[in-house]
């Protein structure tokens, strides 16, 4: 396998049970084997993608003092701007070579959450920035819920098992800017090797390459989706919940060859998190004699806090 498998969401959405099952089997097998797929026929329109890239490029082009107005202390980076080098991979000291923004959940009035999400930060200089970002947020959330429905069927659960937990969940849309590299990085890369924290991550095609995924045999392969595809991978929460049946694969963003250092890179992942009171206990359907329970019981909220400390976004 030299690239990640490609699947078509229209199979799952069709009225043909055999096509729906084909999608379930394909995505389930891919997530057992490598933890990544490229997905076509999602809910993001080409126009919306273009608008979002335009807005985020305009934001990151603002003077640093303007961007820093939106870096809010005490939020652990949950909303607004996070400046260059603040985040690092778990176990690394060097900050990643990136700056980014966080759009967060704006829950339904009847969501009955046990926690209150911080409000989104409004960018004064760009009138369409927040509206465009939240429109993309909704389309990615919708896509993610259908992917989770397919995985629920694959695991042997009710198709709608994840709906309540993922709807109004603590998900994050993160536009990232990797600036041009101006001098030899001392041990730092654009994003160090890591697994994602959440249930699944939906990644809009990056403006340049660099994303690499680690196969079971330890080899790194380039993840190269088609222009109209999302890259979707399993996160640590889902790996834990399925007792390692579905794999949260280590991945990284490597620095480009020296002759391409002048090129910035933009990337927009959507980190799909559940409500904080979701139990990530290993599912009975995934515990067998050959694969006994691998993890202690924990809630999604406690697991998220633990990991945000480990990657440097919040202090102990």
ZAMARGU-4260 file (C-alpha; in steps of 0.2 Angstrom, whole numbers, plus 5000, padded with zeros to 4 digits):
<rodrens>
0) 5000/5000/5000 | 5008/5016/4994 | 4994/5028/4996 | 4978/5028/5008 | 4962/5019/5002
5) 4949/5030/4993 | 4930/5028/4997 | 4914/5036/4991 | 4901/5042/5003 | 4888/5042/4990
10) 4888/5023/4991 | 4883/5024/5010 | 4870/5037/5006 | 4862/5027/4991 | 4846/5017/4993
15) 4855/5001/4988 | 4859/4990/5003 | 4874/4982/4994 | 4882/4999/4990 | 4879/5004/5008
20) 4887/4988/5015 | 4901/4990/5002 | 4906/5007/5010 | 4904/5000/5028 | 4916/4986/5023
25) 4929/4997/5014 | 4930/5010/5027 | 4930/4998/5041 | 4944/4987/5034 | 4954/5003/5029
30) 4953/5009/5047 | 4958/4992/5054 | 4973/4992/5042 | 4980/5010/5041 | 4968/5021/5050
35) 4966/5033/5035 | 4955/5035/5020 | 4952/5048/5006 | 4933/5052/5005 | 4924/5058/4990
40) 4906/5065/4988 | 4906/5074/5005 | 4895/5089/5009 | 4908/5103/5006 | 4905/5112/4990
45) 4920/5118/4979 | 4914/5136/4981 | 4914/5135/5001 | 4931/5127/5001 | 4938/5141/4990
50) 4929/5154/5001 | 4937/5147/5016 | 4954/5146/5009 | 4953/5165/5004 | 4947/5170/5021
55) 4960/5161/5031 | 4974/5167/5019 | 4968/5184/5022 | 4968/5182/5041 | 4986/5174/5042
60) 4992/5189/5031 | 4986/5201/5044 | 5000/5210/5054 | 5006/5200/5069 | 5000/5213/5082
65) 4982/5212/5074 | 4982/5193/5075 | 4988/5193/5093 | 4973/5203/5098 | 4964/5186/5096
70) 4975/5175/5106 | 4964/5173/5122 | 4973/5169/5138 | 4966/5155/5149 | 4956/5146/5135
75) 4970/5133/5132 | 4969/5137/5114 | 4951/5131/5112 | 4946/5147/5102 | 4954/5160/5092
80) 4972/5162/5087 | 4987/5152/5093 | 5003/5159/5088 | 5019/5151/5080 | 5027/5137/5089
85) 5015/5136/5104 | 5010/5118/5101 | 5021/5103/5100 | 5019/5084/5097 | 5017/5073/5113
90) 5034/5069/5120 | 5043/5083/5110 | 5050/5100/5116 | 5052/5108/5099 | 5037/5119/5094
95) 5029/5114/5078 | 5032/5127/5063 | 5014/5133/5062 | 5001/5146/5068 | 4983/5142/5068
100) 4965/5147/5072 | 4951/5138/5081 | 4933/5138/5077 | 4922/5129/5090 | 4905/5122/5092
105) 4890/5133/5093 | 4878/5121/5101 | 4859/5120/5099 | 4849/5128/5112 | 4841/5112/5118
110) 4858/5102/5118 | 4858/5099/5137 | 4877/5099/5138 | 4885/5096/5155 | 4898/5109/5150
115) 4898/5127/5143 | 4909/5129/5127 | 4918/5146/5126 | 4911/5158/5113 | 4919/5159/5096
120) 4931/5174/5094 | 4925/5187/5081 | 4938/5194/5069 | 4934/5212/5066 | 4945/5215/5051
125) 4937/5201/5040 | 4918/5202/5039 | 4915/5185/5031 | 4928/5176/5041 | 4918/5169/5055
130) 4902/5165/5044 | 4912/5156/5031 | 4922/5146/5045 | 4906/5140/5054 | 4897/5135/5037
135) 4912/5124/5033 | 4911/5118/5052 | 4893/5112/5049 | 4897/5103/5033 | 4912/5094/5040
140) 4902/5089/5056 | 4888/5082/5045 | 4900/5072/5034 | 4908/5065/5050 | 4892/5059/5058
145) 4889/5049/5042 | 4906/5041/5043 | 4903/5037/5061 | 4887/5029/5057 | 4896/5018/5045
150) 4909/5013/5058 | 4895/5009/5071 | 4888/4997/5058 | 4905/4989/5055 | 4908/4987/5074
155) 4891/4979/5077 | 4882/4994/5085 | 4866/5003/5081 | 4869/5014/5066 | 4865/5029/5076
160) 4875/5025/5091 | 4887/5040/5089 | 4874/5053/5084 | 4870/5060/5101 | 4888/5060/5107
165) 4895/5068/5091 | 4880/5081/5088 | 4884/5096/5098 | 4901/5088/5103 | 4917/5098/5107
170) 4923/5098/5089 | 4936/5110/5083 | 4939/5117/5065 | 4958/5122/5064 | 4964/5132/5049
175) 4983/5131/5050 | 4997/5141/5042 | 5014/5134/5040 | 5024/5150/5035 | 5039/5149/5023
180) 5055/5142/5031 | 5068/5155/5033 | 5083/5146/5041 | 5088/5128/5045 | 5075/5121/5058
185) 5083/5114/5073 | 5074/5098/5076 | 5057/5106/5072 | 5045/5100/5058 | 5029/5108/5052
190) 5020/5095/5063 | 5029/5082/5073 | 5024/5063/5072 | 5008/5061/5082 | 4991/5053/5084
195) 4975/5064/5085 | 4966/5065/5101 | 4948/5065/5095 | 4936/5052/5087 | 4940/5056/5069
200) 4948/5070/5060 | 4942/5076/5043 | 4956/5086/5033 | 4953/5097/5019 | 4966/5095/5005
205) 4981/5105/5010 | 4988/5118/4998 | 5005/5108/4996 | 5010/5091/5001 | 5019/5085/5016
210) 5007/5074/5025 | 5014/5057/5029 | 5006/5041/5037 | 5015/5027/5046 | 5011/5010/5040
215) 5010/4994/5052 | 5028/4989/5046 | 5035/5006/5051 | 5037/5013/5033 | 5031/5031/5030
220) 5019/5034/5015 | 5013/5050/5007 | 4994/5053/5009 | 4989/5060/4993 | 4971/5063/4990
225) 4962/5069/4974 | 4958/5087/4974 | 4939/5084/4978 | 4943/5072/4993 | 4944/5074/5011
230) 4957/5064/5021 | 4948/5056/5036 | 4958/5047/5050 | 4954/5038/5066 | 4959/5047/5082
235) 4965/5041/5099 | 4947/5042/5107 | 4940/5030/5094 | 4955/5018/5095 | 4953/5017/5114
240) 4934/5015/5113 | 4936/5001/5100 | 4949/4993/5110 | 4962/4995/5096 | 4951/4987/5083
245) 4951/5004/5073 | 4968/5011/5072 | 4974/5029/5076 | 4989/5030/5065 | 5004/5040/5068
250) 5006/5054/5055 | 5017/5070/5053 | 5019/5085/5041 | 5037/5085/5035 | 5047/5100/5030
255) 5048/5103/5011 | 5064/5101/5001 | 5075/5116/5003 | 5071/5123/4986 | 5053/5124/4992
260) 5056/5133/5008 | 5048/5149/5001 | 5031/5141/4999 | 5019/5143/5014 | 5007/5128/5017
265) 4989/5130/5022 | 4979/5115/5030 | 4961/5114/5037 | 4958/5099/5049 | 4941/5097/5058
270) 4944/5087/5074 | 4928/5078/5078 | 4926/5077/5097 | 4911/5070/5107 | 4902/5078/5121
275) 4914/5078/5136 | 4903/5065/5146 | 4904/5052/5133 | 4912/5036/5141 | 4927/5030/5131
280) 4926/5013/5140 | 4931/4999/5128 | 4916/4992/5119 | 4911/4975/5123 | 4909/4971/5104
285) 4928/4974/5103 | 4934/4964/5118 | 4938/4946/5114 | 4949/4932/5121 | 4963/4937/5108
290) 4960/4955/5111 | 4957/4958/5130 | 4952/4975/5137 | 4967/4987/5134 | 4962/5003/5142
295) 4956/5010/5159 | 4939/5018/5159 | 4939/5037/5156 | 4927/5050/5149 | 4931/5060/5133
300) 4932/5076/5144 | 4945/5069/5155 | 4955/5061/5141 | 4955/5078/5131 | 4962/5088/5146
305) 4976/5075/5149 | 4981/5076/5131 | 4980/5095/5130 | 4993/5096/5145 | 5004/5083/5136
310) 5005/5094/5120 | 5008/5110/5129 | 4991/5120/5125 | 4986/5120/5144 | 4997/5120/5159
315) 4995/5107/5173
</rodrens>
